[in-house]
Amino acid sequence: MIGKHVGIDLLRHGDTGQRSYRGQLDDPLSSLGWSQLRAAIFGRTWDAIVTSPLRRCAEFAQDLAGARRVPLRVDPRLAEYHFGEWQGVPIETLAEEQGDALARFWKDPVAHPPPGGESFAQFRKRSTAALDEVAVAAETQRVLVVTHGGVIRLLRCEAEERDFGDMANIEVPHASLHPLEWVPASGAQGKE
């Protein structure tokens, strides 16, 4: 399509062995997570890599960029959503103790963020600004973006013109690849 940027692949980090909203907690990958990511990228090539600074993304991205000899850029705006008081709390515990709040968040994350969580407007602003810069590079090269489930869901909702209430329905398993067509906001050209 004219005006679309098809050279972007989003890659969710692999398993960390944790079972809760991790948000901006800085977990390393488990050995399973490393294996999942290696399998996900097998036989694929990119000209550049951009990553979240969190270890579960950045360590794999650094390893891949070094092995493939491609440029790597770390972008803090690609960090996961900050879940506030819910970070590190098992989902089962949240469902049991704050089930109504959790259901409201899943249905409408814009109006019902977690207690102490990042505003959805800020999360959207930083994530889309980061991808605008990636899209400029993707006009001439294939770019891999290593990031998180929440970021991928938000960006897919934006690109696919879906309501943010659909985020919870978008499957983003560990180490899953998501090709994305993205048109940068006007004014994003030439930022890199």
C-alpha positions in Angstrom: 0.0 0.0 0.0 1.2 3.5 -0.8 2.2 5.4 2.4 2.4 2.2 4.5 5.6 1.0 6.0 5.8 -2.7 5.8 9.4 -3.2 7.0 8.6 -3.4 10.7 8.4 -6.6 12.8 7.5 -6.4 16.4 8.9 -9.3 18.6 7.7 -9.9 22.1 10.3 -11.0 24.6 10.5 -14.6 25.6 9.4 -16.3 28.9 10.9 -14.9 32.1 9.4 -17.6 34.4 7.2 -14.9 36.1 3.4 -15.1 36.2 2.2 -11.6 36.9 2.0 -8.2 35.3 5.8 -7.5 35.2 5.5 -4.0 33.7 8.7 -2.2 34.2 10.2 -4.7 36.6 13.5 -5.7 35.0 13.4 -9.5 34.7 16.0 -11.5 32.7 14.9 -14.2 30.3 14.6 -17.7 31.4 16.5 -20.4 29.5 13.1 -21.2 27.9 12.7 -17.6 26.9 16.1 -17.6 25.1 15.1 -20.8 23.3 11.7 -19.3 22.3 13.3 -16.2 20.8 16.0 -18.1 18.9 13.3 -20.3 17.4 11.2 -17.2 16.5 13.9 -15.5 14.5 15.4 -18.6 12.9 15.8 -18.0 9.1 14.7 -14.4 9.3 16.9 -11.3 8.7 16.7 -7.6 9.5 18.8 -4.6 8.7 18.5 -3.0 12.1 17.1 -3.7 15.6 15.5 -1.4 18.1 14.8 -2.6 21.6 13.2 -1.8 24.9 15.9 -1.2 27.6 14.4 -3.9 29.9 16.7 -6.9 30.2 14.1 -9.4 28.9 14.3 -7.6 25.6 17.6 -5.8 25.5 19.9 -8.8 26.3 18.4 -10.8 23.4 18.5 -7.8 21.1 22.2 -7.2 21.9 23.0 -10.8 21.4 21.2 -10.9 18.0 22.6 -7.6 16.8 26.1 -8.7 17.6 25.7 -12.1 15.9 24.1 -10.6 12.8 26.3 -7.5 12.8 23.4 -5.1 12.4 22.9 -1.8 14.2 21.1 -1.8 17.5 19.3 1.1 19.2 17.9 1.1 22.7 14.7 3.2 23.0 13.3 3.7 26.6 9.9 4.6 25.1 9.5 0.9 24.1 9.5 -0.2 27.8 6.4 -2.0 29.0 3.4 -0.2 30.5 3.9 0.6 34.2 1.2 -1.3 36.0 1.6 0.6 39.3 0.5 -1.3 42.3 -0.3 -4.4 40.2 3.3 -4.9 39.1 4.6 -8.2 40.3 1.2 -9.3 41.7 0.1 -12.7 40.4 -2.9 -12.3 38.0 -4.8 -14.9 40.1 -4.3 -12.8 43.2 -5.5 -9.7 41.4 -8.6 -11.5 40.1 -9.4 -12.7 43.6 -8.8 -9.5 45.4 -9.5 -6.8 42.8 -11.6 -8.7 40.2 -13.9 -5.8 39.4 -11.0 -3.3 38.9 -9.2 -5.9 36.8 -12.3 -6.4 34.6 -12.7 -2.7 34.2 -9.1 -2.3 33.1 -9.4 -5.1 30.5 -12.6 -3.6 29.1 -11.4 0.0 29.1 -7.7 0.6 29.9 -7.9 4.3 29.1 -10.6 5.0 31.7 -9.6 2.4 34.3 -5.8 2.1 34.8 -4.4 0.1 37.6 -3.9 2.0 40.9 -0.7 4.0 40.6 -0.3 3.0 37.0 1.0 4.9 34.1 -1.6 7.1 32.4 -2.8 5.4 29.2 -2.3 8.7 27.3 1.4 8.8 28.3 1.9 5.1 27.4 0.3 5.7 24.0 2.2 8.9 23.4 5.7 7.3 24.1 5.0 4.0 22.3 3.6 5.6 19.1 6.4 8.3 19.0 9.0 5.5 19.2 7.4 3.6 16.4 7.1 6.8 14.3 10.9 6.9 14.4 11.2 3.2 13.5 8.9 3.7 10.6 11.2 6.4 9.1 14.0 3.9 9.1 11.7 1.1 7.8 11.2 3.0 4.6 14.6 1.7 3.4 15.3 -1.3 5.6 13.7 -4.1 7.6 13.6 -3.3 11.3 13.0 -5.6 14.2 11.5 -4.1 17.3 12.0 -6.2 20.5 9.4 -5.1 23.0 6.6 -6.2 25.3 3.1 -7.6 25.1 1.4 -4.3 26.2 3.3 -2.2 23.7 2.6 -4.7 20.9 -1.2 -4.7 21.7 -1.3 -0.9 21.8 0.6 -0.5 18.6 -1.6 -3.1 16.8 -4.8 -1.3 18.0 -3.4 1.9 16.6 -2.3 0.4 13.3 -5.5 -1.7 12.9 -7.8 1.1 14.1 -9.2 -1.0 16.9 -10.6 0.2 20.1 -8.2 0.0 23.1 -10.8 -2.2 24.8 -9.7 -4.9 22.3 -6.2 -5.0 23.7 -7.0 -7.9 26.0 -8.3 -9.9 23.1 -5.1 -9.6 21.0 -3.0 -12.8 21.4 0.7 -11.9 21.9 2.4 -15.1 23.2 6.0 -15.0 24.3 8.5 -14.7 21.4 5.7 -14.0 18.9 6.4 -11.9 15.8 3.9 -9.3 14.6 4.5 -7.7 11.1 3.2 -4.2 11.3 2.2 -1.6 8.7 2.7 1.8 10.3 2.3 5.3 9.0 4.3 7.8 11.1 2.5 10.9 12.3 3.2 14.0 10.3 6.3 15.6 11.5 8.0 12.3 12.4 10.0 12.3 9.1 13.7 12.9 9.5 13.9 12.5 13.3 16.6 9.8 13.1 
